[in-house]
Amino acid sequence: MTNIEEDRVRHHVDEPHDDIYAEDGSIRGDFLAMVGAAIADRDLLFLRHNVASLHESELGDLLESILPDQRLALVRLLGNEFDLTALTEVDEAIRLEIVDQMPNAQIAAAIGELDSDDAVYILEDLDQEDREEILAQLPFTERVRLRRALDYPESSAGRRMQTEFVAVPPFWTVGQTIDYMREEEDLPDSFTQIFVIDPTFKLLGVVDLDRILRTKRQVKIEAVMRETNYPIPADMDQEEAAQLFEQYDLISAAVVDENGRLVGVLTIDDVVDVIQEEAEEDIMRLGGVGDEELSDTVVDTSRSRVPWLLVNLLTAILAASVIALFDATIQQIVALAVLMPIVAGMGGNAASQTMTVTVRALATRNLDIHNAWRVVRREAGVGLLNGLIFGVLIGVCAGLWFQDTSIGGLIASAMLINMMAAALAGILIPLLLDKIGADPAVSSAVFVTTVTDVTGFFSFLGLATWWFAIG
């Protein structure tokens, strides 16, 4: 019997793994080996005891770590014991790969056990035909709730909300409310607030659970409720909703429709996911890779990267055409060909620093029309200071390298000009794109790079041509 088989046998009777992670945060290699062997041997006892019992996030990490054929085999072996919530923790490509292999009846049965926000997360990626077939198998009330959530725009608060909540009328007493929460079975698994509504479901206010526990039973709810200061419109973008949570330190918030009627609740766990998703999206867009997952195929990955690479090719041709204007000067002075990439490269790096800070400030709404001019002045000052520092450094190095002080002075001047241009481009271009309604995270990099390349080459070669012409 191999060591892996011995470990598997031992874990049939022992407690499930307390920690399936290695020190670096990845799934432990020995656990992956045992799971792979159990899948190959169709060892249901091990899988039920050590895999089906995992937390949804742990199961999601496991699904991303094992081979594709092992994923599908694992889901089939676990059957109804597979926790569908784990699919909210994996890449979209993996989620669709697994769901496509599951019978709609099994998905419908699992969906019925999920919170509405998790159910919507899985349903929204399915084909319309499969989605309708699954919804048709759900109880009427749950089906209506999920359809309503799916009708809201993608990436909106309505898509993220949980439709299970506790709502009571204002004329109830605290005692009635407590009895209702004790006796009603169709309540959320966890909640921190009770919403107060009128007969038309219009939101009137909210009561925190701690206030309920500290108030006598005969007191009416309307006497202890407080106004809901930050109800979130269902069609609000999820990133804007997350900013409200951050600004006002919310744990949960009511979601209302266009008529102010309560339709759901947005909770902090979903908002944390939104913040992470939006941050990852901004980083990916700054790199020009779009909506890309690690599990995507070669063709899909290439397709997402080609458009911006094509734009970069065109802008590179533009920069090359600037160099071509000064081909005679370059032929006379070889040092220019050696040094000019330094000017463009330093400008590009400086611009990327400014652009990254600007795009993030725009995304978090820390940069607006009221403080834009102050920030522009600051970045211009940074560009001037850095230009002086690195201009002197490269000027001295170039002068010593080529034994020519004029070469050192030229590259120092060009460095100063391009660092200033880089700083201004890094902030003004994202601001302009944001002003006209374009996404600065997607579009800024290519334009900023073009400005620094063109300015760097033109300033250095133009100054050199002028200098040697008068000399």
C-alpha positions, -999 to +999 in steps of 0.1 A: +000+000+000+014+034-010+018+063+014-011+082-003-034+052+001-024+048+038-032+085+044-066+081+026-075+051+047-065+069+079-087+099+070-117+077+065-120+075+103-102+106+114-116+141+114-115+160+081-083+180+074-081+209+098-060+229+073-057+220+037-034+249+030+004+251+029+023+280+044+023+299+011-015+298+009-018+271-018-036+237-014-012+212+002+003+188-023-004+157-002-040+166+001-043+172-037-027+138-042-051+121-019-081+138-035-069+128-070-064+092-059-098+091-043-114+104-075-096+078-096-107+050-072-142+064-068-137+065-031-170+081-020-163+076+017-131+097+016-146+124-007-177+128+015-157+129+047-129+152+035-141+171+005-179+176+008-173+189+043-150+217+032-161+253+035-173+267+002-142+289-003-119+259+004-138+237-020-136+265-046-098+266-042-096+229-045-116+230-077-092+255-092-062+234-081-072+200-095-072+190-132-103+197-154-112+160-158-109+156-120-132+185-114-160+170-134-155+136-119-156+150-084-188+168-090-204+137-105-192+115-076-205+139-049-238+144-067-263+162-045-237+165-017-217+189-039-220+224-024-230+246-054-220+277-034-184+268-041-190+278-077-192+314-066-156+312-055-141+300-088-132+316-122-161+320-146-146+296-171-144+268-144-179+276-132-194+273-166-174+241-173-189+225-142-224+238-146-226+227-182-220+191-171-246+191-144-282+181-150-306+211-147-326+192-122-296+189-099-288+226-103-324+235-095-324+214-064-291+230-053-303+265-062-332+261-038-308+257-009-287+288-017-291+324-006-307+344-034-275+364-041-255+332-046-282+317-068-283+348-091-245+347-093-247+312-108-278+316-129-267+348-146-240+330-166-263+302-179-279+301-213-314+316-214-330+282-221-312+264-193-319+293-169-357+292-177-358+254-172-341+257-138-363+285-127-394+266-137-385+239-112-383+263-082-412+273-059-432+302-072-421+328-046-384+319-050-388+320-087-403+355-087-375+367-064-348+354-086-364+366-119-367+401-104-330+401-094-319+388-128-339+416-145-316+443-130-285+453-150-254+433-146-230+447-120-258+466-103-268+465-066-300+446-077-279+417-090-258+416-058-286+419-033-301+392-011-339+390-014-343+373+020-348+399+047-368+406+078-395+433+074-423+443+098-449+471+099-444+501+122-474+493+144-460+460+156-446+459+191-411+447+199-426+416+215-446+408+183-414+412+163-394+389+185-421+362+184-422+365+146-385+360+143-387+330+166-416+313+149-411+322+112-391+296+093-385+315+061-360+340+074-324+346+064-297+325+081-281+356+095-291+393+097-283+424+117-312+447+109-350+446+107-366+468+081-398+487+087-423+490+058-458+502+050-485+480+034-471+488-001-436+477+010-423+512+009-392+515+032-399+536+063-369+529+085-347+503+101-342+488+136-309+472+146-311+439+164-293+452+195-319+479+198-346+452+198-329+432+225-326+463+248-362+475+244-393+463+264-418+441+246-447+465+247-429+493+229-440+498+192-414+494+164-421+529+151-408+543+184-374+526+182-369+526+144-345+551+128-346+566+094-327+547+067-302+573+056-285+553+029-310+532+010-293+519-022-312+521-055-314+486-071-300+500-104-270+516-088-237+504-100-222+479-076-190+499-073-209+530-062-228+509-037-195+496-023-182+532-019-213+540+002-204+510+025-169+523+028-178+559+034-205+553+060-191+521+076-222+500+068-227+464+076-258+460+055-281+483+036-316+482+022-320+480-016-350+498-030-367+501-064-375+533-083-406+538-061-387+534-028-401+499-021-379+474-003-367+447-027-336+433-010-306+438+012-269+443+004-245+428+029-209+434+037-197+400+025-210+407-010-195+442-009-161+428+000-163+406-032-173+437-052-143+457-039-120+428-048-135+423-083-134+460-091-098+464-080-088+433-100-107+447-130-089+481-128-055+464-126-063+441-156-076+470-176-045+491-169-025+463-184-048+461-214-058+425-208-096+430-203-118+404-186-093+375-184-092+345-161-063+322-154-084+293-165-091+307-200-079+289-231-050+300-252-074+313-279-096+332-255-066+348-238-051+358-271-084+372-283-086+395-251-051+408-256-049+413-293-070+446-296-048+467-273-016+451-287-028+463-321-034+498-309+001+497-293+015+486-326+000+516-344+013+540-317+047+524-319+047+531-357+038+568-349+068+569-325+090+553-351+079+579-377+092+606-354+126+589-352+126+587-390+123+625-392+158+627-378+175+598-395+202+620-409+211+633-375+212+598-361+235+586-389+260+614-380+259+608-342+256+572-332+254+581-295+219+594-302+206+559-312+222+545-280+207+571-256+173+579-270+155+548-256+166+559-221+146+592-225+115+575-237+117+546-212+121+569-182+092+590-194+070+560-198+078+547-163+072+581-147+039+585-166+028+550-155+033+560-119+012+591-122-015+574-143-019+545-118-024+569-090-048+591-110-069+562-123-073+547-088-082+582-074-109+586-100-122+551-093-125+558-056-138+594-062-109+610-044-101+631-074-128+654-088-132+689-103-127+705-069-091+692-063-080+684-098-061+716-104-042+712-071-032+676-080-022+687-115+001+713-100+015+688-076+023+663-104+038+690-125+061+698-096+070+662-092+078+659-129+100+690-127+119+677-097+124+642-110+133+656-144+161+677-128+173+648-107+175+622-134+185+647-161+216+656-141+223+619-135+220+607-171+237+639-184+268+632-163+268+595-172+264+603-210+290+630-209+316+607-193+305+577-215+309+595-248+335+621-237+312+648-250+296+674-227+272+685-254+257+650-256+253+651-218+236+684-219+212+674-247+200+642-230+196+660-197+174+687-213+154+660-231+149+641-199+136+672-181+112+679-209+099+643-211+095+639-174+074+670-173+053+658-202+050+623-186+037+638-153+011+660-171+000+632-195-003+608-166-029+629-149-045+650-177-052+621-201-072+600-175-090+632-164-100+640-200-111+604-207-132+604-176-147+637-185-159+624-219-173+593-204-146+568-214-131+544-189-096+558-180-085+524-168-090+509-202-078+537-225-052+557-206-021+535-209-018+535-247-023+572-250+001+581-222+027+558-236+023+574-270+028+609-256+060+600-237+075+581-266+068+609-291+078+636-267+110+618-257+122+610-292+112+644-306+127+665-278+160+646-277+165+643-315+151+677-322+174+694-296+203+674-311+195+685-346+192+721-336+224+720-315+246+705-341+231+727-368+241+759-350+274+743-339 
